[in-house]
C-alpha cells in the first residue's frame, strides 16, 4: 500500500476505535476529507487485510462491520487488534508481490541478483510492471538489512540466501522462552510494534515446526487501551532515523483542535480544494511519550517559531529532507533541553513552584502514597514529613501537565501552592460533586 493510503487508514482506524462506529459513512468521509466512494474502497481494503492476518473467523464474524470487530473482538486476541495494519507492511501491491517472489525463489537455494530478477519477472502478475535490476538490488538490500536474507561470502556476482540460522539454532523450549519474553517486552516497553511482529514470527515457527497450538502460546494477556500508542509508531522509526542523521523533515499536520484529521491529494483539477491541515518543516530533535494519555510527541526546531511541539497523531505524508550540520543540531538540542528542563513532560511555559500536601493512608497500612510520589515525582523533593502527611515541592514549567497526576491521588493530595492551581482543582471537584447530587 502506498504511503498516503497508509496515513489515511491510520487516521480512519483511530477514529473508528475512539468513536466505536458512532459516525455514518458520510461523517467519516467528511472527517477524513475524502469522498464516500474512497471511504468504501478503503473499508474493503481493510477488511481484506484483516481477513488475511487475523485468526480464522466464521462467515457471521466476517460479515460484521469493522467497528464491531474492534469493539467486540478486543479481548479475543492477545495482541492489539490494530496491529494487523502493520502486518500488511504498508507496501504498494507491486512491492508486496515482488518481495514474495524473491523469498519464494530463494527457498530453492542461493541465487544472484540477475537470477532473482529473471525469476521475479517470470512469476509476477501480468498486470504489474516487471522490475528492473536497480529495483531488485534495492529490495535485496532491504531484505538483508532486516535480517531476512544473507549475502554469501565469495567473489562477485554475490549470491543471496534465506537466513534462518537464528531460529534453527534454538530448541523448542528456547523458542518458547523467547516468545514469552518478546510478548512481555512488547506489552510493557516502548516502542512495541517490532516486538509484536517478532512475537508473531516466533509463534508461527512454534506452531508450524514444533506442534504448539495457539491457546498454549497465548498464556498471558496484556491489555492497553490507548490505540495511538500502536498506530503512531508508523512514523516513529522514520523520525528516529531523521534524528540520528540530523535530517530535516516535512509533513502535513492536523492540529488536535481541528475537526478533520486527513486530507487526500487530489490529482483532478476539478476537485482541488484548500486543505484544513498545514504544511510543516522542522529539524526533529526529540521524541517524547506521554504515559498519562498514551500520546507520542515530536519536538523540533523550525525557522519561524523556534521550538515547536507536534502530536504524532496529526502527522501525515512524512518526508525526510536534507541533513543539517552536526554543530547546528547539537546547538538546537541544547536549547531545547534548556527549555524543557523543568517540564513535567514537554511544557515550555513559565516556571512555577508547586507545593502539595500528601496524606498517608494510616499507621497500620503500607505507605503506598509516599512510595508512588518517590517513584513518579521526577526531580521534586519531600521537604516536611509528619506522622500523618508530608509536603512535596517541585518547580515545573506551568501546571497543565502535572495536574492529571495530582488529580489521580484524589483526597490523598491537597494543593498548597500556587493559589490558581488550588482554585482550579476546587472548581473541578465542585463540578464533580454537582454531577452526583441527583443520586
C-alpha positions as a Python dict, from the first residue, in 0.01 Angstrom:
ca = {
    (1, 'X'): (0, 0, 0),
    (2, 'X'): (123, 346, -83),
    (3, 'X'): (240, 584, 188),
    (4, 'X'): (-57, 822, 155),
    (5, 'X'): (-302, 535, 178),
    (6, 'X'): (-134, 411, 497),
    (7, 'X'): (-175, 756, 659),
    (8, 'X'): (-541, 760, 562),
    (9, 'X'): (-609, 419, 713),
    (10, 'X'): (-426, 504, 1036),
    (11, 'X'): (-645, 811, 1083),
    (12, 'X'): (-959, 613, 999),
    (13, 'X'): (-874, 331, 1243),
    (14, 'X'): (-805, 586, 1515),
    (15, 'X'): (-1147, 745, 1461),
    (16, 'X'): (-1312, 403, 1446),
    (17, 'X'): (-1151, 289, 1772),
    (18, 'X'): (-1246, 610, 1953),
    (19, 'X'): (-1599, 651, 1813),
    (20, 'X'): (-1690, 278, 1809),
    (21, 'X'): (-1888, 316, 1486),
    (22, 'X'): (-2093, 618, 1603),
    (23, 'X'): (-2043, 803, 1271),
    (24, 'X'): (-2213, 735, 940),
    (25, 'X'): (-2017, 674, 618),
    (26, 'X'): (-2072, 1035, 515),
    (27, 'X'): (-1949, 1168, 851),
    (28, 'X'): (-1635, 951, 842),
    (29, 'X'): (-1563, 1069, 488),
    (30, 'X'): (-1605, 1435, 588),
    (31, 'X'): (-1374, 1397, 889),
    (32, 'X'): (-1112, 1235, 666),
    (33, 'X'): (-1154, 1483, 381),
    (34, 'X'): (-1227, 1209, 126),
    (35, 'X'): (-1525, 1102, -84),
    (36, 'X'): (-1769, 832, 24),
    (37, 'X'): (-1652, 623, -273),
    (38, 'X'): (-1292, 640, -149),
    (39, 'X'): (-1414, 554, 200),
    (40, 'X'): (-1590, 241, 69),
    (41, 'X'): (-1274, 132, -117),
    (42, 'X'): (-1068, 179, 197),
    (43, 'X'): (-1313, -24, 406),
    (44, 'X'): (-1298, -307, 153),
    (45, 'X'): (-916, -299, 159),
    (46, 'X'): (-906, -300, 541),
    (47, 'X'): (-1140, -599, 559),
    (48, 'X'): (-919, -786, 310),
    (49, 'X'): (-613, -712, 524),
    (50, 'X'): (-794, -815, 841),
    (51, 'X'): (-911, -1141, 681),
    (52, 'X'): (-557, -1227, 571),
    (53, 'X'): (-379, -1167, 903),
    (54, 'X'): (-636, -1220, 1179),
    (55, 'X'): (-730, -1567, 1308),
    (56, 'X'): (-983, -1763, 1103),
    (57, 'X'): (-1338, -1645, 1162),
    (58, 'X'): (-1685, -1767, 1075),
    (59, 'X'): (-1893, -1610, 796),
    (60, 'X'): (-2105, -1431, 1055),
    (61, 'X'): (-1795, -1283, 1217),
    (62, 'X'): (-1653, -1176, 880),
    (63, 'X'): (-1981, -1005, 795),
    (64, 'X'): (-1951, -778, 1098),
    (65, 'X'): (-1872, -416, 1042),
    (66, 'X'): (-1515, -309, 1115),
    (67, 'X'): (-1640, -108, 1414),
    (68, 'X'): (-1798, -419, 1567),
    (69, 'X'): (-1478, -612, 1504),
    (70, 'X'): (-1283, -354, 1704),
    (71, 'X'): (-1545, -334, 1976),
    (72, 'X'): (-1621, -700, 2039),
    (73, 'X'): (-1301, -880, 1936),
    (74, 'X'): (-1072, -666, 2150),
    (75, 'X'): (-1049, -923, 2432),
    (76, 'X'): (-1032, -1223, 2196),
    (77, 'X'): (-675, -1161, 2079),
    (78, 'X'): (-360, -1127, 2292),
    (79, 'X'): (-215, -866, 2051),
    (80, 'X'): (-355, -519, 1977),
    (81, 'X'): (-617, -568, 1709),
    (82, 'X'): (-500, -264, 1514),
    (83, 'X'): (-164, -431, 1464),
    (84, 'X'): (-298, -604, 1153),
    (85, 'X'): (-231, -279, 966),
    (86, 'X'): (142, -313, 1034),
    (87, 'X'): (138, -679, 935),
    (88, 'X'): (16, -565, 593),
    (89, 'X'): (361, -396, 567),
    (90, 'X'): (216, -70, 428),
    (91, 'X'): (367, -158, 90),
    (92, 'X'): (235, -100, -258),
    (93, 'X'): (80, -402, -425),
    (94, 'X'): (379, -436, -663),
    (95, 'X'): (625, -429, -369),
    (96, 'X'): (429, -692, -180),
    (97, 'X'): (424, -931, -475),
    (98, 'X'): (787, -864, -566),
    (99, 'X'): (920, -938, -218),
    (100, 'X'): (708, -1253, -201),
    (101, 'X'): (853, -1370, -533),
    (102, 'X'): (1210, -1305, -414),
    (103, 'X'): (1163, -1503, -93),
    (104, 'X'): (990, -1788, -277),
    (105, 'X'): (1274, -1804, -528),
    (106, 'X'): (1540, -1811, -254),
    (107, 'X'): (1377, -2118, -97),
    (108, 'X'): (1527, -2317, -387),
    (109, 'X'): (1884, -2216, -292),
    (110, 'X'): (2139, -1936, -321),
    (111, 'X'): (2099, -1709, -624),
    (112, 'X'): (2248, -1396, -776),
    (113, 'X'): (2060, -1069, -829),
    (114, 'X'): (2023, -1136, -1204),
    (115, 'X'): (1885, -1486, -1143),
    (116, 'X'): (1636, -1342, -896),
    (117, 'X'): (1540, -1073, -1149),
    (118, 'X'): (1457, -1342, -1407),
    (119, 'X'): (1256, -1542, -1153),
    (120, 'X'): (1069, -1231, -1042),
    (121, 'X'): (977, -1124, -1396),
    (122, 'X'): (850, -1476, -1471),
    (123, 'X'): (643, -1511, -1152),
    (124, 'X'): (482, -1167, -1116),
    (125, 'X'): (130, -1092, -1240),
    (126, 'X'): (100, -963, -1595),
    (127, 'X'): (-99, -660, -1473),
    (128, 'X'): (207, -533, -1280),
    (129, 'X'): (510, -375, -1446),
    (130, 'X'): (818, -603, -1435),
    (131, 'X'): (1101, -477, -1210),
    (132, 'X'): (1446, -369, -1332),
    (133, 'X'): (1786, -464, -1189),
    (134, 'X'): (1814, -149, -974),
    (135, 'X'): (1477, -224, -809),
    (136, 'X'): (1573, -586, -734),
    (137, 'X'): (1907, -480, -583),
    (138, 'X'): (1723, -227, -365),
    (139, 'X'): (1484, -500, -246),
    (140, 'X'): (1776, -731, -167),
    (141, 'X'): (1946, -456, 32),
    (142, 'X'): (1624, -401, 229),
    (143, 'X'): (1574, -774, 300),
    (144, 'X'): (1938, -806, 404),
    (145, 'X'): (1902, -505, 634),
    (146, 'X'): (1603, -651, 819),
    (147, 'X'): (1777, -987, 857),
    (148, 'X'): (1559, -1199, 626),
    (149, 'X'): (1835, -1292, 379),
    (150, 'X'): (2213, -1305, 391),
    (151, 'X'): (2475, -1235, 127),
    (152, 'X'): (2704, -1533, 100),
    (153, 'X'): (3084, -1480, 116),
    (154, 'X'): (3265, -1512, -213),
    (155, 'X'): (3359, -1323, -529),
    (156, 'X'): (3120, -1124, -750),
    (157, 'X'): (2848, -1170, -855),
    (158, 'X'): (2725, -1204, -499),
    (159, 'X'): (2484, -1482, -413),
    (160, 'X'): (2199, -1444, -164),
    (161, 'X'): (2018, -1699, 51),
    (162, 'X'): (1748, -1709, 318),
    (163, 'X'): (1887, -1667, 668),
    (164, 'X'): (1710, -1875, 930),
    (165, 'X'): (2014, -1965, 1137),
    (166, 'X'): (1892, -1785, 1447),
    (167, 'X'): (1563, -1973, 1473),
    (168, 'X'): (1714, -2305, 1367),
    (169, 'X'): (1989, -2283, 1630),
    (170, 'X'): (1733, -2267, 1915),
    (171, 'X'): (1545, -2559, 2067),
    (172, 'X'): (1166, -2555, 2103),
    (173, 'X'): (1200, -2466, 2471),
    (174, 'X'): (1434, -2177, 2396),
    (175, 'X'): (1200, -2050, 2123),
    (176, 'X'): (910, -2063, 2369),
    (177, 'X'): (1108, -1866, 2628),
    (178, 'X'): (1197, -1609, 2362),
    (179, 'X'): (832, -1589, 2252),
    (180, 'X'): (715, -1520, 2609),
    (181, 'X'): (992, -1265, 2664),
    (182, 'X'): (907, -1083, 2338),
    (183, 'X'): (539, -1081, 2440),
    (184, 'X'): (615, -931, 2781),
    (185, 'X'): (854, -665, 2646),
    (186, 'X'): (625, -564, 2358),
    (187, 'X'): (342, -502, 2603),
    (188, 'X'): (543, -321, 2870),
    (189, 'X'): (813, -129, 2678),
    (190, 'X'): (808, 135, 2407),
    (191, 'X'): (813, 132, 2109),
    (192, 'X'): (643, -204, 2074),
    (193, 'X'): (529, -279, 1717),
    (194, 'X'): (851, -456, 1619),
    (195, 'X'): (822, -670, 1932),
    (196, 'X'): (470, -775, 1835),
    (197, 'X'): (591, -868, 1487),
    (198, 'X'): (882, -1071, 1634),
    (199, 'X'): (637, -1249, 1864),
    (200, 'X'): (414, -1324, 1565),
    (201, 'X'): (707, -1475, 1371),
    (202, 'X'): (813, -1691, 1668),
    (203, 'X'): (453, -1803, 1718),
    (204, 'X'): (427, -1924, 1358),
    (205, 'X'): (761, -2105, 1396),
    (206, 'X'): (646, -2284, 1715),
    (207, 'X'): (309, -2378, 1566),
    (208, 'X'): (450, -2492, 1231),
    (209, 'X'): (769, -2670, 1330),
    (210, 'X'): (713, -2778, 1690),
    (211, 'X'): (342, -2858, 1714),
    (212, 'X'): (231, -2594, 1966),
    (213, 'X'): (-127, -2470, 1945),
    (214, 'X'): (-230, -2103, 1963),
    (215, 'X'): (-401, -2128, 2302),
    (216, 'X'): (-92, -2274, 2469),
    (217, 'X'): (124, -1991, 2332),
    (218, 'X'): (-113, -1715, 2440),
    (219, 'X'): (-75, -1789, 2810),
    (220, 'X'): (-57, -1420, 2907),
    (221, 'X'): (-300, -1142, 2813),
    (222, 'X'): (-179, -783, 2829),
    (223, 'X'): (-429, -508, 2754),
    (224, 'X'): (-353, -142, 2693),
    (225, 'X'): (-641, 75, 2575),
    (226, 'X'): (-457, 364, 2408),
    (227, 'X'): (-472, 288, 2036),
    (228, 'X'): (-249, 582, 1942),
    (229, 'X'): (43, 411, 2113),
    (230, 'X'): (47, 148, 1837),
    (231, 'X'): (-86, 350, 1543),
    (232, 'X'): (159, 639, 1581),
    (233, 'X'): (459, 407, 1557),
    (234, 'X'): (407, 415, 1179),
    (235, 'X'): (613, 738, 1169),
    (236, 'X'): (827, 671, 1474),
    (237, 'X'): (1126, 496, 1316),
    (238, 'X'): (1140, 742, 1025),
    (239, 'X'): (1172, 1019, 1284),
    (240, 'X'): (1435, 823, 1480),
    (241, 'X'): (1628, 789, 1153),
    (242, 'X'): (1596, 1164, 1089),
    (243, 'X'): (1719, 1247, 1441),
    (244, 'X'): (2011, 1006, 1405),
    (245, 'X'): (2119, 1161, 1074),
    (246, 'X'): (2035, 1524, 1175),
    (247, 'X'): (1793, 1540, 880),
    (248, 'X'): (1507, 1786, 846),
    (249, 'X'): (1157, 1653, 786),
    (250, 'X'): (843, 1790, 624),
    (251, 'X'): (488, 1671, 677),
    (252, 'X'): (122, 1768, 657),
    (253, 'X'): (-2, 1838, 1010),
    (254, 'X'): (-352, 1839, 1154),
    (255, 'X'): (-385, 2004, 1493),
    (256, 'X'): (-591, 1813, 1755),
    (257, 'X'): (-820, 2119, 1765),
    (258, 'X'): (-918, 2069, 1401),
    (259, 'X'): (-1226, 1864, 1311),
    (260, 'X'): (-1053, 1694, 1020),
    (261, 'X'): (-758, 1457, 1060),
    (262, 'X'): (-659, 1386, 699),
    (263, 'X'): (-669, 1541, 350),
    (264, 'X'): (-635, 1343, 29),
    (265, 'X'): (-409, 1461, -251),
    (266, 'X'): (-645, 1535, -539),
    (267, 'X'): (-494, 1499, -885),
    (268, 'X'): (-806, 1610, -1072),
    (269, 'X'): (-803, 1994, -1103),
    (270, 'X'): (-1185, 1997, -1082),
    (271, 'X'): (-1168, 1862, -727),
    (272, 'X'): (-877, 2065, -593),
    (273, 'X'): (-961, 2233, -262),
    (274, 'X'): (-797, 2406, 28),
    (275, 'X'): (-661, 2162, 286),
    (276, 'X'): (-751, 2201, 654),
    (277, 'X'): (-404, 2097, 768),
    (278, 'X'): (-78, 2290, 739),
    (279, 'X'): (250, 2203, 572),
    (280, 'X'): (525, 2194, 835),
    (281, 'X'): (901, 2167, 813),
    (282, 'X'): (1136, 2127, 1108),
    (283, 'X'): (1458, 1974, 1236),
    (284, 'X'): (1341, 1690, 1466),
    (285, 'X'): (1525, 1690, 1799),
    (286, 'X'): (1341, 1464, 2042),
    (287, 'X'): (1056, 1212, 2067),
    (288, 'X'): (857, 1208, 2392),
    (289, 'X'): (589, 963, 2505),
    (290, 'X'): (311, 1068, 2744),
    (291, 'X'): (211, 768, 2958),
    (292, 'X'): (-79, 964, 3108),
    (293, 'X'): (-270, 987, 2779),
    (294, 'X'): (-86, 738, 2556),
    (295, 'X'): (42, 1003, 2311),
    (296, 'X'): (365, 1046, 2118),
    (297, 'X'): (510, 1395, 2069),
    (298, 'X'): (769, 1528, 1825),
    (299, 'X'): (979, 1821, 1946),
    (300, 'X'): (1154, 2005, 1666),
    (301, 'X'): (1313, 2333, 1564),
    (302, 'X'): (1154, 2547, 1294),
    (303, 'X'): (1293, 2854, 1125),
    (304, 'X'): (988, 3068, 1209),
    (305, 'X'): (884, 2959, 1559),
    (306, 'X'): (1196, 2804, 1712),
    (307, 'X'): (1099, 2510, 1940),
    (308, 'X'): (772, 2358, 1825),
    (309, 'X'): (570, 2059, 1951),
    (310, 'X'): (359, 1823, 1742),
    (311, 'X'): (135, 1532, 1839),
    (312, 'X'): (224, 1241, 1614),
    (313, 'X'): (-141, 1150, 1563),
    (314, 'X'): (-173, 1461, 1343),
    (315, 'X'): (133, 1390, 1125),
    (316, 'X'): (73, 1265, 768),
    (317, 'X'): (282, 1248, 448),
    (318, 'X'): (611, 1246, 639),
    (319, 'X'): (919, 1301, 421),
    (320, 'X'): (1289, 1321, 507),
    (321, 'X'): (1478, 1623, 376),
    (322, 'X'): (1834, 1749, 365),
    (323, 'X'): (2072, 1696, 655),
    (324, 'X'): (2179, 1977, 888),
    (325, 'X'): (2527, 2027, 1025),
    (326, 'X'): (2611, 1831, 1340),
    (327, 'X'): (2703, 2152, 1522),
    (328, 'X'): (2366, 2311, 1434),
    (329, 'X'): (2177, 2003, 1556),
    (330, 'X'): (2375, 1997, 1882),
    (331, 'X'): (2310, 2369, 1941),
    (332, 'X'): (1932, 2339, 1881),
    (333, 'X'): (1912, 2027, 2100),
    (334, 'X'): (2092, 2212, 2380),
    (335, 'X'): (1843, 2498, 2355),
    (336, 'X'): (1552, 2253, 2361),
    (337, 'X'): (1687, 2072, 2668),
    (338, 'X'): (1722, 2406, 2843),
    (339, 'X'): (1361, 2498, 2760),
    (340, 'X'): (1211, 2168, 2884),
    (341, 'X'): (1448, 2109, 3177),
    (342, 'X'): (1169, 2188, 3423),
    (343, 'X'): (885, 2043, 3213),
    (344, 'X'): (671, 1771, 3367),
    (345, 'X'): (652, 1646, 3008),
    (346, 'X'): (708, 1898, 2726),
    (347, 'X'): (563, 2227, 2857),
    (348, 'X'): (780, 2532, 2784),
    (349, 'X'): (577, 2780, 2990),
    (350, 'X'): (683, 2991, 3287),
    (351, 'X'): (850, 2812, 3579),
    (352, 'X'): (615, 2765, 3877),
    (353, 'X'): (667, 2628, 4228),
    (354, 'X'): (409, 2362, 4313),
    (355, 'X'): (365, 2264, 4681),
    (356, 'X'): (148, 1966, 4765),
    (357, 'X'): (46, 1800, 5091),
    (358, 'X'): (6, 1423, 5065),
    (359, 'X'): (-185, 1237, 5336),
    (360, 'X'): (-61, 895, 5445),
    (361, 'X'): (-308, 602, 5439),
    (362, 'X'): (-276, 515, 5810),
    (363, 'X'): (-39, 374, 6072),
    (364, 'X'): (-115, 6, 6004),
    (365, 'X'): (-118, 37, 5620),
    (366, 'X'): (196, 42, 5399),
    (367, 'X'): (266, 398, 5285),
    (368, 'X'): (192, 340, 4915),
    (369, 'X'): (123, 714, 4866),
    (370, 'X'): (479, 811, 4960),
    (371, 'X'): (623, 525, 4753),
    (372, 'X'): (431, 640, 4446),
    (373, 'X'): (536, 1003, 4493),
    (374, 'X'): (902, 899, 4518),
    (375, 'X'): (870, 675, 4212),
    (376, 'X'): (680, 918, 3987),
    (377, 'X'): (769, 1258, 4130),
    (378, 'X'): (1068, 1317, 3899),
    (379, 'X'): (1303, 1583, 4045),
    (380, 'X'): (1064, 1703, 4319),
    (381, 'X'): (1156, 1674, 4687),
    (382, 'X'): (981, 1583, 5011),
    (383, 'X'): (1051, 1882, 5238),
    (384, 'X'): (843, 1831, 5552),
    (385, 'X'): (740, 1484, 5674),
    (386, 'X'): (496, 1428, 5961),
    (387, 'X'): (323, 1129, 6111),
    (388, 'X'): (7, 1165, 5900),
    (389, 'X'): (130, 1364, 5596),
    (390, 'X'): (425, 1509, 5407),
    (391, 'X'): (486, 1809, 5183),
    (392, 'X'): (624, 1766, 4832),
    (393, 'X'): (771, 2054, 4629),
    (394, 'X'): (864, 2076, 4262),
    (395, 'X'): (938, 2354, 4011),
    (396, 'X'): (771, 2291, 3675),
    (397, 'X'): (704, 2482, 3355),
    (398, 'X'): (335, 2559, 3403),
    (399, 'X'): (79, 2342, 3584),
    (400, 'X'): (-126, 2193, 3297),
    (401, 'X'): (79, 1876, 3259),
    (402, 'X'): (122, 1797, 3629),
    (403, 'X'): (-249, 1848, 3707),
    (404, 'X'): (-370, 1498, 3595),
    (405, 'X'): (-103, 1339, 3816),
    (406, 'X'): (-216, 1548, 4115),
    (407, 'X'): (-580, 1470, 4042),
    (408, 'X'): (-509, 1095, 4031),
    (409, 'X'): (-434, 1093, 4407),
    (410, 'X'): (-788, 1206, 4489),
    (411, 'X'): (-839, 1303, 4853),
    (412, 'X'): (-483, 1193, 4941),
    (413, 'X'): (-340, 1513, 4789),
    (414, 'X'): (-402, 1880, 4868),
    (415, 'X'): (-258, 2167, 4661),
    (416, 'X'): (-99, 2435, 4880),
    (417, 'X'): (62, 2646, 4607),
    (418, 'X'): (10, 2808, 4362),
    (419, 'X'): (-329, 2952, 4460),
    (420, 'X'): (-452, 2950, 4099),
    (421, 'X'): (-399, 2573, 4066),
    (422, 'X'): (-570, 2520, 4403),
    (423, 'X'): (-876, 2718, 4284),
    (424, 'X'): (-887, 2525, 3956),
    (425, 'X'): (-899, 2191, 4137),
    (426, 'X'): (-1160, 2319, 4386),
    (427, 'X'): (-1383, 2416, 4091),
    (428, 'X'): (-1330, 2075, 3927),
    (429, 'X'): (-1423, 1883, 4243),
    (430, 'X'): (-1730, 2105, 4293),
    (431, 'X'): (-1837, 2027, 3938),
    (432, 'X'): (-1796, 1654, 4005),
    (433, 'X'): (-2000, 1687, 4326),
    (434, 'X'): (-2284, 1851, 4130),
    (435, 'X'): (-2291, 1554, 3891),
    (436, 'X'): (-2359, 1317, 4183),
    (437, 'X'): (-2608, 1536, 4374),
    (438, 'X'): (-2910, 1390, 4196),
    (439, 'X'): (-2811, 1038, 4303),
}
